[in-house]
Each structure stands twice: as structure tokens, then as C-alpha cells.
């Protein structure tokens, strides 16, 4: 009788532990699932179909046929890349499964729309791509912010500002001016940079029924590019674009109100970093 009681007790403990682990693994949200997958990737832990089903139980998915890729690996084996898309209200998780050179890879991408901001974060293990390449940095984490809120844009932009970036602050000043009254001219911008820009004129439609007369100025050195597009007819800045070439950071601000009174300011940031915690910090700051 004692042996039977011990056996029943053992089974109950195993069952309860199993349930506890199951509850612990189930994602609280698609964002939570993203960071759990990233963490397992960083620890080089296996991410199999069973784990993903348990993690994302309760969430339906579709296969994105448009972005499915098929080809051949270097060794002649078949290469297949298949995105699986999970959507829950205003958030989306895309899990990209591939078998690159016989190595199974799971790459997560998460996006959310909140408070007029659209934020996207993703992780890709690029270590294999950078092997045997000297002076390469392994920036596996991508962060993208699209917003019509200049304060959020400026706040994130300042967090990404590099000390050696000479024109980063100038970009922020131009973007802030566009948001206020769009009155800064190319003479002042050239003075801030301390150099003259190359320029060209052309027509652009931007999905408008009429062609827009654009005067474009480009400042460029080995590290940075700053481009300013003026709408000639109004002598106002339509768009300012900044690129830090080393980090791959791109920032842009467009005054879409010049094209349509109903449109708002459009800003965008895309950058690559090598730190999960910094990616999480940027994400949280963008959706406050």
C-alpha cells in the first residue's frame, strides 16, 4: 500500500512539474515570444517545432507564400525559407524558418502599432556571414521606428547619436525645424556643415497626380551622408535624410503636409545594433 501511495505521489509531482513548465514556456504575448526565441538563439539552444507550438499555443498563424524562398545550398542540398506569420490585434510576429547550408535557423521579427508609432524589431544570427572577415562587427539586432511624432523621433535619434557623427546633430536640428515652421534654408545648412553640397534638380511624383519640382542637395564624406530635398515651388524642405555609414543607421523626416493638408509629418529610423538589452530599451521608449 505504501509503495502504491509513493508511486501515485511521484506521478502527481511529475504531472504538476510538467504543467508548471508548460505554463512557464507559454508566451504572455507575441512580444514575449519574440524575446524568448531571441534568448534561446543567444544561448545556442535548440528551437524545434514542439517548443514553438508550446510557446505560441493559442495563436493562429499563416504561411507567407509571397516571401517563401527556395534554392540550393553550397553543398547542393535544397534551401527553403518559410515565414510563419502570427497576428494579434495591433502586434505581429514573423518567424522565419530556414535551412541554410544544413543549419536550421529561426529568425524572429516583431512589430507593433501604438500611439501613432510603428515599431519593428528583429534578430538574425549573422555570425556565419562574418567568419573570416576582418574588422567586422556582428550587429544581429535591427530596430525600426516609423512615427508622425517628432518628439519620439528626436528622443530615439538622440539615443543613437554617435560621438564622432558630425552631422547627426545637424540632422536633428533640420528635422526639428521642419516640424515647427520649415523655414531653414540651404545657406544656413551649408554654414552648419561648413561645406558646399552637390545639387541637382528633377521632377518627382511621389504618388501625386502632378510632378513636383525638386531641388536636392547632398553633403557627403567617408562616414556620413546628409541629403536635403526642397520643394522648389514653396521653397520648403520636403525631406531630410541622414545616413551613418559605419553603423548603417538611417534617419529621415518628410513634411508630407506640403503635399496634402490632411497628411502629417513622417519620420523614420532604421539601425542595427549588437545588444539585445539596447534593442529592448529602444523598443520600450518608442511605445510609451
LINLINQUI-V748454 format. One record per pair of residues at least 6 apart in sequence whose ideal C-beta (glycine too) atoms are under 7 Angstrom apart, sorted by sequence separation. I is the first residue (numbers start at 1). GAP is how many residues later the second one is. If there is no record, write none. Layout:
# LINLINQUI-V748454
I/GAP ; I/GAP
This chain:
# LINLINQUI-V748454
27/6 ; 72/6 ; 73/6 ; 86/6 ; 130/6 ; 147/6 ; 162/6 ; 177/6 ; 190/6 ; 205/6 ; 206/6 ; 230/6 ; 257/6 ; 273/6 ; 40/7 ; 72/7 ; 85/7 ; 86/7 ; 98/7 ; 111/7 ; 112/7 ; 161/7 ; 177/7 ; 190/7 ; 204/7 ; 205/7 ; 218/7 ; 219/7 ; 230/7 ; 231/7 ; 243/7 ; 256/7 ; 257/7 ; 71/8 ; 111/8 ; 130/8 ; 203/8 ; 204/8 ; 229/8 ; 230/8 ; 256/8 ; 257/8 ; 27/9 ; 70/9 ; 85/9 ; 97/9 ; 111/9 ; 203/9 ; 218/9 ; 228/9 ; 229/9 ; 242/9 ; 256/9 ; 37/10 ; 70/10 ; 174/10 ; 203/10 ; 204/10 ; 229/10 ; 255/10 ; 256/10 ; 83/11 ; 84/11 ; 95/11 ; 96/11 ; 109/11 ; 110/11 ; 127/11 ; 145/11 ; 203/11 ; 216/11 ; 217/11 ; 241/11 ; 69/12 ; 126/12 ; 202/12 ; 228/12 ; 240/12 ; 253/12 ; 254/12 ; 68/13 ; 83/13 ; 84/13 ; 95/13 ; 109/13 ; 201/13 ; 216/13 ; 239/13 ; 240/13 ; 68/14 ; 108/14 ; 126/14 ; 201/14 ; 227/14 ; 239/14 ; 253/14 ; 81/15 ; 82/15 ; 93/15 ; 94/15 ; 107/15 ; 108/15 ; 125/15 ; 157/15 ; 174/15 ; 214/15 ; 215/15 ; 239/15 ; 252/15 ; 67/16 ; 107/16 ; 124/16 ; 199/16 ; 200/16 ; 226/16 ; 238/16 ; 252/16 ; 81/17 ; 93/17 ; 107/17 ; 123/17 ; 199/17 ; 214/17 ; 215/17 ; 238/17 ; 80/18 ; 123/18 ; 154/18 ; 199/18 ; 214/18 ; 225/18 ; 237/18 ; 251/18 ; 36/19 ; 63/19 ; 64/19 ; 80/19 ; 92/19 ; 212/19 ; 213/19 ; 224/19 ; 236/19 ; 79/20 ; 105/20 ; 122/20 ; 197/20 ; 198/20 ; 213/20 ; 224/20 ; 238/20 ; 250/20 ; 63/21 ; 64/21 ; 79/21 ; 91/21 ; 121/21 ; 154/21 ; 197/21 ; 224/21 ; 33/22 ; 90/22 ; 121/22 ; 153/22 ; 154/22 ; 170/22 ; 197/22 ; 223/22 ; 236/22 ; 249/22 ; 33/23 ; 61/23 ; 62/23 ; 90/23 ; 170/23 ; 223/23 ; 248/23 ; 61/24 ; 90/24 ; 120/24 ; 195/24 ; 214/24 ; 234/24 ; 247/24 ; 248/24 ; 61/25 ; 77/25 ; 150/25 ; 247/25 ; 75/26 ; 119/26 ; 150/26 ; 167/26 ; 193/26 ; 59/27 ; 73/27 ; 74/27 ; 75/27 ; 231/27 ; 26/28 ; 27/28 ; 73/28 ; 117/28 ; 118/28 ; 25/29 ; 26/29 ; 27/29 ; 30/29 ; 59/29 ; 73/29 ; 150/29 ; 25/30 ; 56/30 ; 117/30 ; 26/31 ; 116/31 ; 186/31 ; 22/32 ; 116/32 ; 117/32 ; 116/33 ; 117/35 ; 189/39 ; 186/42 ; 52/43 ; 208/51 ; 167/52 ; 206/53 ; 174/54 ; 182/54 ; 171/55 ; 182/55 ; 30/56 ; 170/56 ; 167/57 ; 30/58 ; 166/58 ; 34/59 ; 47/59 ; 165/59 ; 167/59 ; 178/59 ; 31/60 ; 33/60 ; 30/61 ; 30/62 ; 178/62 ; 30/63 ; 174/63 ; 41/65 ; 175/65 ; 174/66 ; 37/69 ; 171/69 ; 38/70 ; 37/71 ; 171/71 ; 182/73 ; 34/74 ; 168/74 ; 167/75 ; 178/75 ; 34/76 ; 168/76 ; 178/77 ; 175/78 ; 31/79 ; 165/79 ; 30/80 ; 171/80 ; 41/82 ; 162/82 ; 41/84 ; 38/85 ; 162/85 ; 179/86 ; 160/89 ; 157/94 ; 160/111 ; 157/112 ; 156/113 ; 153/114 ; 150/115 ; 148/116 ; 153/116 ; 148/117 ; 150/117 ; 148/118 ; 147/120 ; 146/122 ; 145/123 ; 159/123 ; 145/124 ; 144/125 ; 144/126 ; 156/126 ; 143/128 ; 156/129 ; 142/130 ; 143/130 ; 155/130 ; 156/130 ; 141/131 ; 141/132 ; 139/133 ; 141/133 ; 139/134 ; 140/134 ; 141/134 ; 152/134 ; 139/135 ; 141/135 ; 138/136 ; 143/136 ; 137/137 ; 141/138 ; 143/139 ; 145/141 ; 121/158 ; 121/162 ; 119/164 ; 119/167 ; 119/168 ; 117/169 ; 117/170 ; 115/172 ; 114/173 ; 112/175 ; 42/234 ; 38/238
